[in-house]
Amino acid sequence: MTLFVNMIELISLLGIGLMAGASLYISWVEVPARQDLATLDKLVNWQSIFPKAMAVLKTSGMVILPFILLIMVFRFHIGWLVAFALLMALGPFTAKKIAPTNEILLGFTPETDTSEIVRKIADWGRLHNLRTWMTGTAFAAAALASLSM
């Protein structure tokens, strides 16, 4: 049983860590690099990367949550609960705050006013930074829980 629980814990930590790492990469690398592009190139870059990234992050979140619930059954710690709550909150946060911006950006064309493109891409970057904070905090809480057991 101990090996099973250890594996569940490892999968949970790795999953949360990968989500946090991907979010951090987007916030610290992609968003700043995009700022150096011409306005229409910013839009093309965002529109080409976003669908792939969304698919990976959304799937990762849905896959990892049952593992976190399972580890809480075997080794409850407040850190696991915090990690679970933060990752669960990503769904409503994305639906209410990020998804409307995503839809607008996906609907933009080269004919869209460039100032609107720049503003919406900047808005998206700020919203994504909050997502990065949420996943990073979830990982820190899970790591603390794992280390304290």
N, C-alpha and C positions, 0 to 999 in steps of 0.2 A: 504494500500500500504506500509506503514511503516513497518508492521510486515513482509511482504514479503521480503522487501529489507534487513531488519535485519537478516532474516533467510539466505538469499543468502550470506550476509557478514559473518555470523557465519560459514556456510558450507565452504566458501572459506578459512577462517582462520584455521578452523579445518583441512581441507584437506592439506593445505600447511604445517601446523604444524606437521601433521602426516608424511608427506613426509620428512620434515627436521629432525624430530625425528628418523625416520627409518634410514636415511642416517647417522645421528650422531651416532646411536647405532652401525651400521656397522663399521664406522671409529674408534670409541673409544673403542668398545668391541670386535667385531668379528675379525677385522684385527690384533690387538695386541695379542689376545688369540691364533690366528692361528700361530703366530710367535713362540710360545712355543712348537708346534707340530713337530714331525719328518717330514722330507721332503715329503714322500709319504702320510702321514696323512694330511699334509697341502693341498695337491692336492685333496684327497678324500673329505675332509671337504669342500673345495671351490666348487668342482663339485656337491656335494650334496645340498648345500645351494643356490648356484647361481640361478638355474632355478626358484625356488620358489620366491626368493626375486625379481628377474627381473619381474616376472609376476605381483606381487603386486605393485611394484613401477611404472611400465609402465602403468598399468591400472589406478592407482591413478592419475598419471599425466594427462592422457587423460580425466578422469572424472572431474577433478577440473578446468581445463582451461575454459570451458564454464561458470562456475560459476564466475570466476574472470572477464571474459569479461562482464558478466551481471552486476556485482557490479560496474564496471567502467562506465557503461551506467547510472546507478542511482546515484553513488557517486564518480565521477572521482576525483582521487588524484594521484599524481605522484608515490606514493608508490605502488599503485595497478599496474600501468604500469610497474614499475621496477620488481615487482614480476612476472607479466605475461611474460615479456621479458626473465627473467632468467629461468623460467620454460620452455618456448618455446625453449630456447637455449640448454636445456638438450638433446633434440632429436638429433640435428646435432652433438653435442659434443659426445654423446654416439655412434652415428653411425660412426663418423670419428676417435675417439680416443679409446673408451672403447670396442666397439664391436670387433675390430680385436684381441685385447688381450683376450676377452672372448672366441672367436673361437679357439684361440691357446690353451688356458687352457682347454677347453672342449675336445680338440683333444689329449691332453696328456694322456699317459698311464703309468703304473708302470715302463715300460722300458725306458721312456724318461729320458734323462740326468738330474740328480737331481739339478745341478747348474742352468740349464735352467728353471726348475720348480720354484726354489726359486726366480730367477730373474723376471720371469713373474708374479708371485704372488705379489712380491714387487711392480712391475710396476702397477699392477691392484690396489693395495692399494693406491698408490700415485694419480692415476687417480680418484679413488673414493673419495679421500679427496677433490679434486676440486669440484666434484659433491656435496659433503656435504656443502662446502662453498656456492655454488650456491643456494641450497635449504634453507640453513640457512639465507642467505642474503635476499632471496625472502620472507621468513617468517618475518624477521625483518621489511622489507619494508611494507609488508601487515599489520603488527601489528601497525606500525607507522601511516599508512593511516587510519586504523580503529579507532585508538585513537584520531586522529586529527579531526574526523568528529563530 
